[in-house]
Structure formats: C-alpha cells, structure tokens
Amino acid sequence: MILEVREPGEALAGFARAWRDGKAARSARISFASPELLWKVLTAKRWELLKALCGAGPVSIREAARRVHRDVKAVHGDVTALLNSGVLERAEGGAIVFPYEAVKVEFTLQAA
C-alpha cells in the first residue's frame, strides 16, 4: 500500500493511463491532495492502529482496540476515518481489515 501526496489531476491522469493500458498497478495507492490532508487522515494514533493491523487479517474493532491498548470508542472513530479514506476495508461479518503487509508514504517537501 502506498499513501502519497499528488495533485488530483496527476492522480486522475495516472488512473486514466492504467485504464487505457490495461496494466494493473504493482501496489495499491491512495492519493492525498496535500501533506496536510494526509496527516489529518493519518494521525499518530491511526498510524499505530495500522501497524497493529498490518498483515493481521480481519479483526473486530474491540480486538483492534485491545492490540493498541486504547478505548474501543476512540478506536471506532479512527477506524471510521480510515474506512472513509479507503485505507481500511470491511471484511465479511463486519470485521475490519488492512489487507496489506506494508505501508509506504510518499511525498516531497519543496522550498517555498
């Protein structure tokens, strides 16, 4: 899974190119329009949650909360945000899953 910062037009052009060429991407990508948006979605607590779920298969929210030693209600809020952004997925039966074994974050910091 690659989380990246790309202009929306750039991300759409990449999608259109892959569609036209018929070539599947080597890895899943989720693009954010700015580093600020990326960090708004991927807070420190949510990053910790992803680390706990990475390669773990489907788990309940209660089990995810146990793994990160946090309150179920707080983890539920983080899970909802990660589901809405496409980072997490729902498995059959309602469990959550991060179906990847690794996460890579890509963005470039440029001089103003």
Residue frames as qw, qx, qy, qz and C-alpha x, y, z in Angstrom:
[[0.000, 0.892, 0.452, 0.000, 0.00, 0.00, 0.00],
 [0.409, 0.099, 0.008, 0.907, 1.37, 3.38, -0.97],
 [0.063, -0.885, -0.404, 0.224, -0.05, 6.53, 0.58],
 [0.504, 0.111, 0.215, 0.829, 1.06, 9.51, -1.48],
 [0.083, 0.747, 0.210, -0.625, 0.63, 13.22, -1.96],
 [0.319, 0.145, 0.619, 0.703, -0.28, 14.09, -5.56],
 [0.293, 0.200, -0.055, -0.933, -2.27, 16.79, -7.26],
 [0.661, 0.291, 0.566, -0.397, -5.79, 15.50, -8.05],
 [0.639, 0.661, -0.184, -0.346, -5.22, 15.95, -11.79],
 [0.156, 0.566, -0.809, -0.026, -2.00, 13.97, -11.59],
 [0.412, -0.064, 0.861, -0.293, -3.72, 11.13, -9.72],
 [0.705, 0.477, 0.333, -0.406, -6.56, 11.04, -12.27],
 [0.487, 0.688, -0.467, -0.267, -4.10, 11.03, -15.16],
 [0.066, -0.390, 0.915, -0.081, -2.33, 8.03, -13.61],
 [0.573, 0.196, 0.707, -0.367, -5.64, 6.23, -13.23],
 [0.661, 0.634, 0.020, -0.400, -6.61, 7.01, -16.85],
 [0.273, 0.635, -0.704, -0.164, -3.22, 5.78, -18.08],
 [0.257, -0.173, 0.934, -0.176, -3.58, 2.49, -16.20],
 [0.640, 0.399, 0.498, -0.429, -7.13, 2.07, -17.50],
 [0.570, 0.701, -0.240, -0.356, -6.06, 2.75, -21.08],
 [0.211, 0.558, -0.801, -0.053, -3.01, 0.47, -20.93],
 [0.896, -0.154, -0.284, -0.306, -4.89, -2.28, -19.10],
 [0.561, 0.244, -0.656, 0.443, -1.95, -2.82, -16.75],
 [0.642, -0.694, -0.325, -0.035, -2.65, -3.44, -13.09],
 [0.066, -0.849, 0.391, -0.349, -0.67, -1.40, -10.61],
 [0.563, 0.209, -0.740, 0.304, 2.05, -3.27, -8.72],
 [0.233, -0.240, -0.717, 0.612, 0.64, -1.95, -5.45],
 [0.095, -0.814, -0.568, -0.080, -2.47, -0.23, -4.14],
 [0.289, 0.127, -0.093, 0.944, -2.25, 3.57, -3.97],
 [0.119, -0.848, -0.511, 0.079, -4.27, 6.19, -2.15],
 [0.389, 0.327, 0.041, 0.860, -3.51, 9.78, -3.09],
 [0.216, -0.776, -0.419, 0.418, -4.00, 12.87, -0.96],
 [0.351, 0.859, 0.187, 0.323, -4.09, 16.40, -2.39],
 [0.051, 0.824, -0.345, 0.446, -1.71, 17.83, 0.23],
 [0.432, 0.151, -0.768, 0.448, 0.59, 16.72, 3.05],
 [0.285, -0.167, 0.430, -0.840, -1.77, 18.45, 5.48],
 [0.803, -0.018, -0.134, -0.580, -4.67, 16.27, 4.33],
 [0.720, 0.168, -0.666, 0.098, -2.52, 13.15, 4.55],
 [0.243, 0.141, -0.702, 0.655, -1.55, 13.95, 8.16],
 [0.514, -0.150, 0.191, -0.823, -5.14, 14.88, 9.02],
 [0.889, 0.005, -0.283, -0.359, -6.24, 11.38, 8.00],
 [0.844, 0.074, -0.457, 0.269, -3.12, 9.54, 9.16],
 [0.351, -0.826, 0.254, -0.361, -2.70, 10.80, 12.73],
 [0.058, 0.502, -0.822, 0.261, -0.17, 9.26, 15.10],
 [0.585, -0.060, 0.671, -0.453, -2.88, 7.12, 16.78],
 [0.838, 0.423, 0.072, -0.336, -4.18, 5.92, 13.39],
 [0.456, 0.624, -0.634, 0.007, -0.63, 5.08, 12.26],
 [0.241, -0.337, 0.836, -0.360, -0.25, 3.00, 15.44],
 [0.757, 0.194, 0.433, -0.450, -3.53, 1.27, 14.60],
 [0.740, 0.571, -0.279, -0.220, -2.35, 0.49, 11.04],
 [0.169, 0.550, -0.804, 0.153, 0.87, -1.00, 12.41],
 [0.463, -0.127, 0.772, -0.416, -1.18, -3.28, 14.67],
 [0.772, 0.379, 0.331, -0.388, -3.44, -4.34, 11.78],
 [0.374, 0.667, -0.555, -0.327, -0.76, -4.72, 9.10],
 [0.422, 0.281, -0.854, -0.115, -0.88, -8.34, 7.90],
 [0.273, -0.106, 0.777, -0.558, -3.16, -9.38, 10.79],
 [0.129, -0.315, -0.884, -0.321, -6.20, -10.31, 8.70],
 [0.365, -0.596, -0.342, -0.628, -9.77, -9.42, 9.69],
 [0.296, -0.156, -0.703, 0.627, -10.25, -8.33, 13.32],
 [0.190, -0.811, -0.549, -0.070, -13.07, -6.76, 15.30],
 [0.049, 0.803, -0.111, 0.583, -12.85, -3.15, 16.44],
 [0.711, -0.672, 0.126, -0.167, -12.73, -4.43, 20.01],
 [0.917, -0.090, 0.115, 0.372, -9.71, -6.62, 19.16],
 [0.482, 0.609, -0.001, 0.629, -8.04, -3.71, 17.35],
 [0.296, -0.838, 0.114, -0.444, -8.53, -1.56, 20.46],
 [0.871, -0.470, 0.128, 0.068, -7.04, -4.29, 22.64],
 [0.839, 0.215, 0.064, 0.496, -3.97, -4.53, 20.38],
 [0.321, 0.576, -0.068, 0.749, -3.24, -0.79, 20.66],
 [0.379, -0.338, -0.610, 0.608, -4.27, -0.52, 24.34],
 [0.111, -0.066, -0.041, -0.991, -6.93, 2.11, 23.65],
 [0.435, 0.292, 0.545, -0.655, -10.60, 2.72, 24.36],
 [0.405, 0.339, 0.811, 0.252, -12.98, 0.98, 21.93],
 [0.234, 0.872, 0.380, -0.198, -14.96, 4.17, 21.29],
 [0.069, -0.814, 0.331, 0.473, -11.83, 6.13, 20.34],
 [0.323, -0.194, 0.821, 0.428, -10.60, 3.32, 18.07],
 [0.407, 0.584, 0.702, 0.011, -14.05, 3.15, 16.48],
 [0.179, 0.918, 0.062, -0.347, -13.71, 6.84, 15.49],
 [0.144, -0.628, 0.620, 0.448, -10.28, 6.20, 13.99],
 [0.417, 0.118, 0.871, 0.231, -11.50, 3.10, 12.15],
 [0.381, 0.769, 0.486, -0.164, -14.38, 5.10, 10.67],
 [0.096, 0.877, -0.237, -0.406, -11.98, 7.78, 9.39],
 [0.224, -0.419, 0.798, 0.371, -9.66, 5.15, 7.89],
 [0.454, 0.379, 0.804, 0.066, -12.59, 3.30, 6.27],
 [0.316, 0.867, 0.270, -0.275, -13.90, 6.58, 4.79],
 [0.045, 0.808, -0.439, -0.389, -10.48, 7.38, 3.32],
 [0.865, 0.396, -0.258, -0.169, -10.14, 3.89, 1.81],
 [0.083, 0.617, -0.751, 0.218, -7.17, 2.86, 3.94],
 [0.323, -0.069, 0.896, -0.298, -9.08, 0.13, 5.82],
 [0.481, -0.047, -0.626, -0.611, -11.71, -2.23, 4.42],
 [0.708, -0.175, 0.401, -0.554, -14.66, -4.12, 5.89],
 [0.093, 0.168, -0.970, -0.152, -14.41, -7.90, 5.79],
 [0.568, -0.316, -0.629, -0.426, -17.35, -10.28, 5.72],
 [0.593, -0.475, -0.610, 0.227, -19.13, -10.31, 9.04],
 [0.185, -0.958, -0.131, -0.174, -18.26, -6.68, 9.79],
 [0.723, -0.458, 0.084, 0.511, -14.64, -7.12, 10.86],
 [0.213, 0.936, -0.204, -0.194, -12.07, -4.60, 9.68],
 [0.884, -0.014, 0.261, 0.389, -9.02, -5.48, 7.66],
 [0.090, 0.854, -0.380, -0.345, -5.87, -3.79, 6.42],
 [0.958, 0.188, 0.214, -0.004, -5.13, -6.27, 3.63],
 [0.530, 0.747, -0.326, 0.232, -1.52, -5.24, 3.08],
 [0.868, -0.250, -0.217, 0.370, 1.77, -6.36, 4.57],
 [0.487, -0.191, -0.033, 0.851, 3.50, -2.98, 4.30],
 [0.127, 0.937, 0.315, -0.080, 2.77, 0.75, 4.03],
 [0.525, 0.024, 0.136, 0.840, 4.89, 3.29, 2.18],
 [0.050, 0.902, 0.311, -0.296, 4.25, 7.03, 2.48],
 [0.554, 0.169, 0.306, 0.756, 5.49, 9.20, -0.38],
 [0.120, 0.959, 0.257, 0.024, 5.60, 12.98, -0.61],
 [0.600, 0.272, -0.043, 0.751, 8.10, 15.66, -1.44],
 [0.265, -0.847, -0.232, 0.398, 8.85, 18.68, 0.72],
 [0.546, 0.501, 0.191, 0.644, 9.88, 21.59, -1.52],
 [0.274, -0.220, -0.191, 0.917, 11.26, 25.01, -0.74],
 [0.200, 0.763, 0.499, -0.360, 8.63, 27.75, -0.68]]
